[in-house]
Amino acid sequence: MNLELSAELAMKTLLEQYPGARRALFSVFHIGGCQSCAYDPGDSLAEVCQKNEIALDAAIKCLQESHTHDQEMMIQPTELATLINDDAGFTLLDTRTREEFEAISLPGARLMTQELQTAIFADKNQDQQIILIDHQGRSVLDHCAWFRGHGLKNTFGVDGGIDRYAKEIDSTLPRYRLEMD
């Protein structure tokens, strides 16, 4: 469940709750994509809007519309389980690292490599269904947008990634945490 968008919402919280927010704010207002338009994670949405001379209501509207669009690109773990069980003729691409993929993967999943991505883009089969999965659903929206931007409109991401899939669908899959520097 996402938090209500408000002026006081810290950017760190906003980005955690609305994973596509960074992409939306940058594409519409050129906020947060480079050093000259960066913001501090503790800044409120209102502070970021004021600093960049953007109307708060315009930013909130942008974020709401973007979030609605992003949700349309997602499928639930139960939907993926159905596709796997029905052998539905789709491509399941795992966007995690090779080490993560080799340690834990779903049946039929393929590790997304640069070569595989290039081959899929070159194939130009715009009707193929592609499901992308990452660790916790944090980067899958950007990957979906990338694939859809290359004409693959039937690309979806798994909400919550393999971690949520393991919690809700297949408890035999080991769950893990990534340790960051």
C-alpha positions in Angstrom: 0.0 0.0 0.0 1.4 3.4 -1.0 1.5 6.4 1.2 -0.7 9.4 0.3 1.4 11.9 -1.6 1.8 15.1 0.4 4.0 18.2 0.6 5.7 16.9 3.8 6.7 13.5 2.3 10.4 13.0 2.4 12.0 12.1 -1.0 13.5 8.9 0.5 10.1 7.7 1.6 8.5 8.8 -1.7 11.0 6.9 -3.7 10.6 3.8 -1.6 6.8 3.8 -1.9 6.7 5.0 -5.6 9.5 3.3 -7.4 8.9 5.1 -10.6 8.9 8.5 -9.0 12.5 9.3 -9.9 11.9 8.5 -13.6 8.7 10.6 -13.6 10.1 13.6 -11.9 13.2 13.6 -14.2 11.3 13.1 -17.4 8.7 15.8 -16.8 10.6 18.4 -14.6 14.3 17.4 -15.0 14.6 16.8 -11.2 16.9 14.2 -9.7 18.7 12.9 -12.7 22.0 14.7 -12.4 24.1 16.7 -9.9 22.7 20.0 -11.0 19.1 18.9 -10.3 19.7 16.5 -7.4 18.0 16.6 -4.0 18.7 15.3 -0.6 16.8 12.2 0.4 15.6 14.1 3.5 14.1 16.9 1.5 10.4 17.1 1.5 8.5 17.0 -1.8 7.5 20.7 -1.1 11.2 21.7 -0.6 12.2 20.0 -3.9 9.4 21.7 -5.8 10.2 25.1 -4.3 13.9 24.7 -5.1 13.1 23.8 -8.7 10.3 26.3 -9.1 7.6 23.7 -9.8 4.1 23.9 -8.6 3.5 21.2 -5.9 0.1 20.3 -7.3 1.7 19.7 -10.7 4.4 17.5 -9.2 1.8 15.4 -7.3 -0.4 15.1 -10.4 2.7 13.9 -12.3 3.6 11.3 -9.6 0.0 10.0 -9.4 -0.3 9.6 -13.2 3.1 8.0 -13.4 2.2 5.6 -10.5 -1.0 4.5 -12.2 0.9 3.9 -15.4 3.6 1.9 -13.5 0.9 -0.3 -11.9 -0.4 -1.2 -15.3 3.1 -2.6 -16.1 3.1 -4.9 -13.1 1.8 -8.4 -12.5 1.3 -10.1 -9.1 3.3 -13.1 -8.0 0.0 -15.2 -8.3 -0.3 -14.2 -11.9 3.3 -15.3 -12.6 2.6 -18.6 -10.8 -0.4 -19.2 -13.1 1.7 -18.5 -16.2 4.4 -20.9 -15.0 1.9 -23.6 -14.1 0.0 -23.2 -17.4 3.2 -23.2 -19.5 1.7 -20.1 -21.1 4.4 -19.5 -23.7 6.1 -16.4 -22.3 9.7 -15.3 -21.7 10.7 -15.0 -18.1 13.8 -12.8 -17.8 15.6 -12.5 -14.5 17.3 -9.1 -14.2 19.3 -9.8 -11.1 23.0 -10.5 -11.0 24.5 -13.8 -12.4 25.4 -14.8 -8.8 21.8 -14.2 -7.5 20.4 -16.0 -10.5 22.7 -19.0 -10.2 21.9 -19.3 -6.4 18.1 -19.0 -6.8 15.9 -18.9 -9.9 12.4 -19.7 -11.1 11.6 -22.6 -13.5 12.1 -21.5 -17.1 13.7 -18.2 -16.1 16.6 -16.9 -18.2 19.3 -14.5 -17.0 19.0 -11.2 -18.8 22.3 -10.6 -20.4 23.2 -7.9 -22.8 23.4 -10.5 -25.6 19.9 -11.8 -24.8 18.4 -8.4 -24.6 20.0 -7.4 -27.9 18.6 -10.6 -29.5 15.1 -9.9 -28.1 15.1 -6.3 -29.4 16.4 -7.4 -32.8 13.7 -10.1 -33.1 11.0 -7.3 -33.2 8.3 -9.8 -32.1 6.2 -7.1 -30.5 3.5 -9.6 -29.5 5.7 -11.8 -27.4 4.9 -11.7 -23.7 7.9 -10.9 -21.6 7.9 -11.0 -17.8 10.8 -9.4 -15.9 11.7 -10.2 -12.4 14.3 -8.7 -10.0 15.0 -9.2 -6.3 12.4 -7.0 -4.7 10.7 -5.1 -7.5 12.8 -2.0 -7.1 14.3 -1.8 -10.5 11.9 -3.8 -12.6 9.8 -0.8 -13.6 12.8 0.9 -15.2 13.5 -2.4 -17.1 9.9 -2.6 -18.2 9.9 1.0 -19.4 13.1 0.2 -21.4 11.6 -2.8 -23.1 8.3 -1.1 -23.8 10.3 1.9 -25.2 11.8 -0.6 -27.7 8.4 -1.6 -28.9 7.8 -4.6 -26.6 4.5 -3.4 -25.3 3.6 -6.8 -23.8 6.4 -6.6 -21.1 5.5 -6.8 -17.5 7.4 -6.8 -14.2 6.7 -8.9 -11.1 5.5 -6.8 -8.2 7.8 -7.4 -5.3 10.2 -9.5 -7.3 11.5 -13.0 -6.5 11.4 -12.1 -2.8 7.7 -11.6 -2.8 7.2 -14.7 -5.0 9.1 -16.7 -2.4 7.0 -15.3 0.5 3.6 -15.7 -1.2 3.9 -18.6 -3.7 6.9 -20.9 -3.2 8.2 -20.9 0.4 10.9 -23.5 -0.7 12.8 -20.7 -2.5 15.4 -19.3 -0.2 15.0 -15.6 0.6 18.0 -13.4 1.0 19.1 -9.8 1.7 21.7 -7.9 -0.3 24.4 -6.4 1.8 25.3 -2.9 0.5 28.5 -1.1 1.1 
